Amino acid sequence: MTLRQWLRKGEAVLAGGPHPERAHRDAELLLLDAARLDRATLLARWEEGLDEPSAARYSVHLERRLAGEPMQYILGETEFYGLPFRVTPDVIIPRPETEHIVEKVLDLAARFPNPRIVDIGTGSGAIAVALAHKLPQAAVTAIDLSAPALAVAKENAERNEVAGRIRLLEGDLLAPVAGERFDLVVSNPPYVPEGDRETLSVEVRDHEPGVALFAGSDGLEVYRRLMPAAFAALAPGGFVALEIGFGQAEVIGGMLAGSGFCEIEFVSDLQGIPRVACGQKPTPR
């Protein structure tokens, strides 16, 4: 078969999958990856055939996508904050809404000449790498419970040329940096209630790591432990910045206040939904 015919076959296969509206686009992206071609070359070689190894890769790609596996895992990469990131099933896929926390932390970091930043639950390293890339004067620490996730984060730090400025540590919340003080504690923790599992798309529910998504019956389990730990780890005048889920702003605000934070504020996304919660550790009078 020609490349054109392979594309048509792929589109037909994916039309029976979970996202038929994306069948053509997904089939083309998977074909480009399997054949190791860019789009211009693909179009120039429409009537040529596909070698056996590429055809085999394409068939596997299509099977994985038909089963609902995210495109980012199949292709092995995605973009976040304008930077390339490798992603595997060991980490959740960075979302565009998480860029709001990067923007807010960059704004807060401007208050410190050499900000000390710790990213809790770094996963792919998206937040830590983006911050290190934009803040060459910052000292960035990234922590995760998962060794495989930290391996992905390390690869992404190297890929974006900030590996020398990010310290990667394995452990639970802030335990690996006990006794240290930071100017900014940042986290995109798990915040989906267990009861919402069946409402999620097949890509998320069946393929992304549950430990990075779900946090108890109300989605607040990690926040309950993280907020007092963050307060203790911050230097006076430092800030915590947390990504939050839909409808969680009010209760998160109360939890921040209950942990001792002041100057509590929220950053909303383009739809007006609060996505980031911030609080400051008071300075002694």
RABELJO-V40298 format. One record per backbone hydrogen bond with DSSP energy under -1.0 kcal/mol. NH is the residue of the N-H (numbers start at 1). CO is the residue of the C=O. E is the energy in kcal/mol with one decimal. If there is no record, write none. Layout:
NH:CO:E + NH:CO:E
This chain:
3:48:-2.2 + 4:46:-2.0 + 6:2:-2.4 + 7:3:-2.3 + 8:4:-2.1 + 9:5:-2.4 + 10:6:-2.6 + 11:7:-2.7 + 12:8:-2.1 + 13:9:-2.3 + 14:10:-2.6 + 15:11:-1.4 + 16:13:-1.4 + 17:14:-2.0 + 22:19:-1.9 + 23:20:-1.6 + 26:22:-2.9 + 27:23:-2.4 + 28:24:-2.2 + 29:25:-2.4 + 30:26:-2.5 + 31:27:-2.0 + 32:28:-2.6 + 33:29:-2.0 + 34:30:-2.6 + 35:31:-2.6 + 37:32:-2.3 + 42:38:-2.2 + 43:39:-2.4 + 44:40:-1.8 + 45:41:-1.4 + 48:45:-2.3 + 55:51:-2.5 + 56:52:-2.3 + 57:53:-2.3 + 58:54:-2.6 + 59:55:-2.2 + 60:56:-2.0 + 61:57:-2.8 + 62:58:-2.5 + 63:59:-2.0 + 64:60:-2.5 + 65:61:-2.4 + 66:62:-2.6 + 67:63:-1.4 + 68:65:-1.8 + 69:64:-2.2 + 74:70:-1.8 + 75:71:-3.0 + 76:72:-1.5 + 78:85:-2.5 + 80:83:-2.5 + 83:80:-2.0 + 85:78:-2.9 + 87:76:-1.1 + 91:88:-2.2 + 98:95:-1.1 + 99:96:-1.6 + 100:97:-1.4 + 102:98:-1.2 + 103:99:-2.3 + 104:100:-2.2 + 105:101:-2.5 + 106:102:-2.4 + 107:103:-1.8 + 108:104:-2.4 + 109:105:-3.0 + 111:108:-1.8 + 112:109:-2.0 + 117:139:-2.7 + 118:184:-2.3 + 119:141:-3.0 + 120:186:-3.0 + 121:143:-1.7 + 122:143:-2.4 + 125:122:-2.5 + 129:125:-3.3 + 130:126:-2.2 + 131:127:-2.5 + 132:128:-2.6 + 133:129:-2.4 + 134:130:-1.6 + 135:131:-2.0 + 138:135:-2.1 + 139:115:-2.5 + 140:165:-1.4 + 141:117:-2.7 + 142:167:-3.3 + 143:119:-2.8 + 144:169:-1.8 + 150:146:-2.0 + 151:147:-1.8 + 152:148:-1.6 + 153:149:-2.5 + 154:150:-2.6 + 155:151:-1.9 + 156:152:-2.2 + 157:153:-2.4 + 158:154:-2.3 + 159:155:-2.6 + 160:156:-1.8 + 161:158:-1.5 + 162:157:-2.9 + 165:162:-2.1 + 166:163:-1.0 + 167:140:-2.7 + 169:142:-2.7 + 171:144:-2.0 + 175:172:-2.5 + 177:174:-1.6 + 178:175:-1.5 + 180:177:-2.4 + 182:233:-2.1 + 183:116:-2.1 + 184:116:-2.1 + 185:239:-2.5 + 186:118:-3.0 + 187:241:-1.9 + 192:213:-2.7 + 194:216:-2.5 + 196:193:-2.0 + 197:194:-1.6 + 199:196:-1.5 + 200:197:-1.4 + 205:201:-3.0 + 206:202:-2.1 + 208:204:-1.3 + 212:209:-1.5 + 213:210:-1.7 + 214:210:-2.7 + 215:192:-2.1 + 221:215:-1.6 + 224:220:-2.1 + 226:222:-2.9 + 227:223:-2.5 + 229:225:-1.1 + 230:226:-3.1 + 231:227:-2.5 + 232:228:-2.0 + 233:229:-1.7 + 234:230:-1.4 + 235:182:-2.9 + 237:281:-2.4 + 238:235:-2.5 + 239:183:-2.7 + 240:279:-2.5 + 241:185:-2.5 + 242:277:-2.8 + 243:187:-2.3 + 244:275:-2.6 + 248:245:-1.8 + 252:248:-2.5 + 253:249:-2.7 + 254:250:-1.9 + 255:251:-2.0 + 256:252:-2.6 + 257:253:-2.2 + 258:254:-2.4 + 259:255:-1.2 + 260:257:-1.5 + 261:256:-2.2 + 262:280:-2.8 + 265:278:-1.9 + 267:276:-2.4 + 269:273:-2.3 + 272:269:-2.1 + 275:267:-3.4 + 276:267:-1.9 + 277:242:-3.0 + 278:265:-2.9 + 279:240:-1.8 + 280:262:-3.0 + 281:238:-3.0
